[in-house]
Amino acid sequence: MFDTHAHVHDPAFDADRDAMLARARAAGVTRILTVGTDVANSAAAQAAAARYGLDYAVGIHPHEAGDAPDDIAATFDALIAAGTSAPRAIGEMGLDYYYDHSPRDAQRRVLAAQMRYASERGYAAIFHLRDAFDDFATDFAAHERDGAGAPLRGVVHCFTGDAEQAKRLTGEFGLFLGIGGVATFKSAQGVRDAVVAVGLQHIILETDCPYLAPVPHRGSRNEPAFLAATAALLADLFALPATELIARTTANAASLFG
C-alpha cells in the first residue's frame, strides 16, 4: 500500500516514530508521502523523508496562506535545493472556507502561486479543499487556461464532496481523489457514493495521519498502518479482493507521484 498523504513528521509521532513506521511496514504499507503545510513544516517533512526513506511534499496549506512568503517560488527553490532529494509533489495547497484561518483572497493568491510553481517545474499537486468548491473550480480552470508549463496533475486529498463534485474533479480536471478514514465513517455515505460514481481508476489511498483515523480506530491517533482499514472498506465497495484494490490504487498513485 502507498499512503499518499501523511504527516509522519508531525510532533504527534515524536515519542514513537520508529515504532509507528515499523507497524506501517508490518501492515503492508510500502510507501509513505509525508506532506508539508508551511515552509518550516515542509522542511521538517523533507528531513523526515531523508532520515526514514520516505517521499515528501512541500507546500503552504490554506490555513497558513496569510503568512506565506512574498516569493513562494524562490522560497521553494531554496528549500528543495537544501535537501538531498526532490519532492514528489507541491502541497498541500488549496482553499478552506470552513475555518477561514486565512483571508480568502490570500488563500486564492497562494493557491495560484503554488499551482504555477508545480506546473512550471513538472510536479504533481496535492490539494486541500473544504467548503470552497466553486472558487477552487474557477481558479483551477483559470490556471489551466492561462498558466504556463505542463497541465497540472494532482489529487484532491481527503475528498469529502458529493458525486457531482467528484465527477467534475476527475472528469473535467483530470484529478485523483485521495480517500482516507472519512470514507469509513457511518455519516459518509455521500463520499462512498462518490467513490463508486467515478470508479477506482480515479482513487488513491491516504491516511492524513495523525488525523481522521478510520473505523475501527476512530478516536485514536491515526497512523499509516491504519490504511488497511480504508483499503478493506473500498474493496467491499467495489466487490474486489483487497489485494486487487491495493494493487490498482497503488498503481494510480505511482502514475501520479512516480
Secondary structure, DSSP 4 states (H G I P E B T S, - for coil): -EEEEE-TTSGGGTTTHHHHHHHHHHTT--EEEEE-SSHHHHHHHHHHHHHHT-EEEE---GGGGGG--S-HHHHHHHHHHTSSS--SEEEEEEEETTT--S-HHHHHHHHHHHHHHHHHHT-EEEEEEES-HHHHHHHHHHHHHH--SSPPPEEETT----HHHHHIIIIIS--EEEE-GGGGSTT-HHHHHHHHHH-GGGEEE---TTS-PPTTSTTSPP-GGGHHHHHHHHHHHTT--HHHHHHHHHHHHHHHH-
